[in-house]
Amino acid sequence: MEPTDWVNLGDAELMEKKISQLRLTLEGSGLLPMVQQLYDELSAKGLVFHPPCHVGDEWFVPVGIPAIFIPFFLVHERLRRLERQQMLEVEGETAEWFMKLMRHEAAHAYSYAYRLYKKRRWQQTFGLASTEEAQFYRPRPYSRSYVVHLDDWYAQSHPDEDFAETFAVWLTPGLDWRGRFHDWKALQKLEYVDELMKSLAGRPALHQPPYRVADYDCLNIKLKTYYRQKRKLYEETYPDFYDNDLRQLFAAGPETPGRIKASAYLRQHRPDLLDAVDRWTNERRYRVNKLLNRMIERCDELDLLVDPADAARNLHVASYLTTLVMNYLFTGKFKRTK
């Protein structure tokens, strides 16, 4: 199919198409200039290996394969709109965000291309790459042992990610990483990456197996299946809310001219609440929205009301949701602080 065959389809019709049917390529997508920017940044450091880039179902570098996969939904504006409609955000949609992710993924590609994870000093600096990645990790926001690059203190999640985040910071043009992290323990990691990359200057990749489409047939599914699986992955078991908390936020009793249903109030202010919680937690908007949906359902079950003229109400609700989300981030459970 050509873009003219599917770009004007409605969401329902488009969701019935397999991603592979859309015949998406990076050429002509508007993404190649940013791919070239990554290559220019690597070249400016004397690095000659430019990881090949392909269209995939998400941001990733296959284990052992030094190639970067860029999500298909970034290839065309119609697919970005669909992604935003389904997931409430588009990962990597701005140039700055895109380049942050590219530098991060380039680090994984370099790790495989030069088998850096096998070096003893690499392991002493970052840990064993074979360490299993946990579903939940407990980040320490104030730790200075790790750089801060992507959201959610991602460097703390796994040795591979620690290296990737450190590499990305090191590669970022115009960033004075020695000044930014001058009193951090993470500076030792940056200095090691700087030394390691200088040793690779001008050296071709040691390991670069050929790319075969059949090995990464991740796009041979319908869009509706892709989003069903993606939403399921993002969803967790959402608990019942603490009813006493909701009764403190809202009021019980019959609806009056001065009060409206709390559920209607929450639906009306959903965009502002999502923005506020996302700003302070960096949690996925889809997850926060699911949490807010459960809160709306429970408010209906309890027949809770609210005075819409209360200017502080949004702040109280956003604070409550932020508390739940932060507890989830650190413990893997939505729970209130006693």
N, C-alpha and C positions, 0 to 999 in steps of 0.2 A: 504494500500500500504506500502511496505517496501522501505527504501531509495534506494535500488538497482533498484526499479521500476521507480523512478522519478529523481534521482540525475543527470542522463545523458541526460535528456530531454532538448531540446532547450527552449529558453525563451518563445516562442509563445505557445508551447505545455504545458509547466509547468504552464503558466498563466491560462490555462483552468482548472486546477485542483483546487478543494476546499482545503483550508488549512487543514481542518479536515481530508481529505483523506490521507494526508502525514503521519499521525499517529506519530506526534512529541512528544517526551518526553524529560525531562531534563536528565534522566538517559542515560549515554553514550555520552552526548553532549559536555562534557568538561566544562560545567558550574557548575556542582555540587561542585567542589572544592572551587569555589568562593561563592557559597551559604553557604558552610560549614564555610568559612572564616567569613561571616557575623555572623553566629551562635557563632563562637569562640569569636568574638569581643563582642557580647552581654553577653556571659558567663563570659568574663573577667571583665565585669562591675557588675557581680552578678545577671544578668537578666536571668530568666529561660524560658521565652516565646520565642520560635523560630518560627516566622511566616512561615506557610507553603507556598511553592512556586509552581506555576503552569504556564503552557504555555498559553499566551494570544496574543492579537493582538497588544498590545503596553505595555509600562511600566505603571502600575496602581495598585491601591488598591481599590476594589469596596467600595462604600460608606457603612459604617457600618460593613464591613467584614474584619477582620484582616488577610488578605492573600495577598501575593505579586504575581502579574502576570508579567512574563518576556516575551518580544516580541518573537514570533515564529522564526523570521528571524535570531536570535542569536543562534538557536539550531543547525544549520548546515551551513557549509561553502558555499554550493550551494545557500542557501537562503540569506546568507550575500552578495554574489555576485549580486544576483537579486535585493536586497534592494539598494545596492550601484548604480546599473545601473538605477533603477527607481527614487531614491531620492537623489543620489549623496553623501550620507553619511549613516553610519550605527550607530544609537544611541546606545552607550554602547559597541562598538566593542573592545575597549582595556580593559585590566584588571582594570586599574585605573578608567576609565570612568564607567565601570560596577559597581565597588564597590561604587563609589559616588552615583550612582542611587539606588543601593541596600540599602544603609544607609538611603537615603531620603525616599524610599518607606517603609522601616522598621518603620520609625517614624509614618507614617500614620497608619500602622498596630497596633502599640502600642497605638496610640490615640484611636482607636476603641476597642482594646482588653481590655483596662482599663478605657474606657470612660473618657479620660483625658480632652477632650474638654468641658465637663460639669462642671469641677472644676472652682470655682469662680476666683481663683488666675490665672489659665490658661487663662481665658477670660480677666482678667485685664492685663496680660502680653502680650498676642498675639491678643486679639480681639475676637469677636463673630464668631464661626466657621460657623454659619448659613449665614454669609454675602455672598451675591451672588458674584460669580467670574466674573469679567468684561472681555470682549473680549480683551480689551486693558488696560494696566496700564502704568502709567508714572513713570518709575523708576528714582530714584535720585542716580546716580552712586557714589556720594561722601557722601551719608548718612552713618552715623555710628550707626544708630539705628537698623540695620539689619546685620546679618552675610553675608559673601560671600562664597558660596559653589558651586552651579551650575551656569551656565552662565545666562546672562540676568537679573542679580540681582533678581533672582526668589523669594527670600524671601519676596520681597516687593509686590508680586502679590495678596496675600490673607493670612488671619490669619493662616489657616491650613498649607500653604506653609512656612510661617514664622517659625512655630513650627518645621516643617519637616526639614528645612534647619539648624535650630539651633541644633536640635537633631543630625543631620548628622555630623556637625562640632564637637559636643561633643563626638560622638562615634569614630571618626577617630583616629586610633592608632598612637601614636607618635606625635600627634599634640598638641603643647602647646597652647591651646586655650586661656588660661588666658594671656599669653604673646602676642599672635597674636592680641587679641582684648582688650588689657589692658586699652586703653584710649577711648574705644568705649562704647556708651550706650548699645550696643548689649550684652556687657558682663553681664549685669543684667539678660538678658534672658538666657544666658548660665549657669549662677549660679543657676537660678531657675530650669532649666532642670536637672542640676547635683543633686540638692536637691530632685527633683521629682523622678528621676530614682533611687536614693538611697533608697527612700521610697518603691519602687517596688521590690527591690532586694529579690530574693527568693520567690516571690509571683506569683502564677499561674495566667493566664489570667482570667478575670472576665467574658468576653464575647467572646465565640469562637464557633459560629454556624457551623454545618457541611457544607462542601463544596459539592455542587451538580453541576455536569457538565451542566445539563440542564438550570441552572440559569444563566450561563455565556457562552452561545453558540455563542461566538464572532468569532469563526473560521469556521463556517459553510457557508463560502462564497468563491467564486472563487478568486484566486490571482489577476486576472485582475480587478475584482470588488473592491477588497481591495485597490489596488493601484489607481484606478480611484477615489475612495472616498477620499483617503489620499491626493492625489495631489490637488483635489478640495478644501479640508480643508486648505491646505497650501497656495493655490493661493489666491490672493486678486485682487482687481480691480487695474490694473496697468495703470497709467496715460500716456497721451502723454508727451513726454519729452519736455523740454523747447528748442525750436529750436535754439534760440540764443546761448544757452549754448553749444549745439552740434556744432554749427558753430564756436564757439571759440575753441572747442577741435579739430575740424577737419576743412578741407578746402573744398570749393565748386569748381566746375569747371571740365573740361575734364580730363580723366585719361591720365597720361603721364608716360614715363619710370621710372621716379623717384618717382611716387606716385601710391598707390594702393587703392582699395575701403576700406573705413573705416570699412565696415561690415566684409570684409575678414580679416582685421587686428584684429578686435575684436574676431572673431572666432578662429584665430590662437593663440591669447594670452588669451583665455578664462580660462584655468587652473590657470595661474598666477594671473589673476584678481580675480577669485573666492577665491583663497587662501588669497590674500591680504585683500579683503573686509571681508571675514569670520574671519580672524585673529583679526581685530580691532572692529568688530561689534558683533561677535558671533551669527549672524543671520543664519538661516537655509540656507544651500547651495542651496536647491531647489528654495527658494524664490529669492535669489540673482541671480540665473541663469535665472529665469523667467524675472527678471528686465533687465538683460543683453540681453536677447533675444529681448525684446521690444526695447532696445536701438539699436540693430543691425538692426531690421526692419525699425526703423525711419531713421537710417543713409542711408539705401538703398533708402527710399522714398525721401530723400533730396539729393541723389547723392553725398554724402560726401566722401572725399578722405583723405589720410594721407601719410606722408613720413615715411616709416617703419624704417628708420635709426635714427629717433628722439628718443634718449635714454630716454628722460623724459616723453614720451607720456604715457607709462603704469602708471606712477605715477599720472599724471593728471587725467587719466580715472578712476583709482582706488579711487582717492580722491573724484571725482564727485559721483561715485556710493556709496561710504561710507557716503557722506553727505546725499544722498537720503535715504539710509537705516537707518541712525541714526535719521533723522527726522521722518521716519515711526515708529521707535521704540518708540519715545517719544510722538508722536501725533496721530499715527494711519493713517497717510497720507504721501505719498511721495511728498515732496515739497522742493523747494530750499530755502536756507536762503538768504534773501535780505540784 
